Amino acid sequence: GNTCLESGSYLMNYLGCANCHQRDFVLISNKATEDDDGEEIVTYDHVCKNCDHVIARHEYTFSVVDEYQVRYLYTCCFDHN
């Protein structure tokens, strides 16, 4: 898709937590921002609101040159167990 949320979560394809099987809102934890030679790297986890199971780990990077975003990369790893 073409959507990136700075906060919150997009639950349309989320069936529920693989650990407790509840389908509820997920929380953001372990959020960190790092600047690497003009490129901003943001990492965070989505965790189950009910049992704290890590549902997904996210990372996105982007570069800004002259106030324009010139490169964007998003990676997401889901726990399918």
C-alpha positions as CSV (number, residue, x, y, z in Angstrom):
1,G,0.0,0.0,0.0
2,N,0.8,3.6,0.0
3,T,0.1,4.4,3.7
4,C,2.5,5.0,6.5
5,L,1.2,5.9,9.9
6,E,3.5,7.9,12.2
7,S,1.5,6.5,15.1
8,G,-1.3,4.0,15.7
9,S,-1.9,1.0,13.5
10,Y,-3.8,-0.1,10.4
11,L,-5.8,-3.2,11.5
12,M,-7.6,-4.1,8.3
13,N,-5.5,-7.2,7.7
14,Y,-4.8,-8.0,11.3
15,L,-6.6,-11.2,12.5
16,G,-5.4,-11.1,16.0
17,C,-2.5,-11.8,18.3
18,A,-0.8,-15.2,17.5
19,N,-0.2,-15.7,21.3
20,C,-3.6,-14.9,23.0
21,H,-5.8,-14.8,19.8
22,Q,-7.4,-11.5,20.8
23,R,-8.1,-8.9,18.1
24,D,-7.7,-5.6,19.8
25,F,-5.6,-2.4,19.3
26,V,-1.9,-2.8,19.3
27,L,0.6,-0.7,21.2
28,I,3.8,0.9,20.1
29,S,6.9,0.0,22.1
30,N,10.7,0.3,21.9
31,K,10.4,3.3,19.5
32,A,13.8,4.7,18.6
33,T,15.0,7.4,16.1
34,E,18.6,7.5,14.8
35,D,20.2,10.0,12.4
36,D,22.8,8.3,10.2
37,D,24.6,10.8,7.9
38,G,21.4,12.7,7.0
39,E,19.2,9.7,6.9
40,E,16.6,9.2,9.7
41,I,16.0,5.7,10.8
42,V,13.0,4.9,13.0
43,T,12.4,1.5,14.6
44,Y,9.5,0.3,16.8
45,D,7.5,-2.8,17.8
46,H,3.8,-3.3,17.7
47,V,2.8,-5.3,20.8
48,C,-0.5,-6.9,21.8
49,K,-2.4,-4.7,24.2
50,N,-3.6,-7.8,26.2
51,C,-0.5,-10.0,26.6
52,D,2.5,-7.9,25.4
53,H,3.4,-10.3,22.6
54,V,5.5,-8.6,19.9
55,I,3.3,-8.8,16.8
56,A,5.6,-7.0,14.4
57,R,8.9,-5.1,14.2
58,H,9.0,-2.0,12.0
59,E,11.8,0.0,10.5
60,Y,11.6,3.0,8.2
61,T,14.2,5.3,6.8
62,F,14.0,8.5,4.9
63,S,16.2,11.3,3.6
64,V,15.3,14.9,3.3
65,V,17.2,17.2,0.9
66,D,16.2,20.9,0.7
67,E,13.0,20.3,2.6
68,Y,11.9,17.5,0.2
69,Q,11.7,13.8,1.1
70,V,13.8,12.1,-1.5
71,R,14.0,8.5,-0.4
72,Y,11.8,6.3,1.8
73,L,12.1,2.7,2.8
74,Y,9.8,0.7,5.0
75,T,10.3,-2.8,6.4
76,C,8.0,-4.8,8.6
77,C,8.5,-8.3,10.0
78,F,5.4,-10.0,11.4
79,D,5.3,-12.9,13.9
80,H,3.2,-15.6,12.2
81,N,3.4,-18.1,15.1
